[in-house]
Amino acid sequence: MIKDGGDKIADQDKTDLQAAIDSAKGKLQSENLDELKGEMERLQNASHKIAEQMYQAGAAGADAGANPNEGTDAGAGSQKKDDDDVVDADFKEV
């Protein structure tokens, strides 16, 4: 996740996630279930925060390229053609 996020993730969040990963790895051998659950929760929170940032960065990029005709004569390309010959019909397989 850290490698995939690249520049979409704040440096502090990368550091927090890596610390959570290292801490969780250290608790894997722990016999205390509460400690392990606490570390797992910390890791989930850190990864969710980064996933949210990556999602928002991806959505912002998608919004920017979603309508390339914005600001131009968008109506010309979006008019429906009358010669489509599309028929809405029901059918039965035999």
Secondary structure, 3 states (H helix, E strand, C coil): CHHHHHHHCCHHHHHHHHHHHHHHHHHCCCCCHHHHHHHHHHHHHHHHHHHHHHHHHHHHHHHHHHCCCCCCCHHHHCCCCCCCCCCCCCCCCC
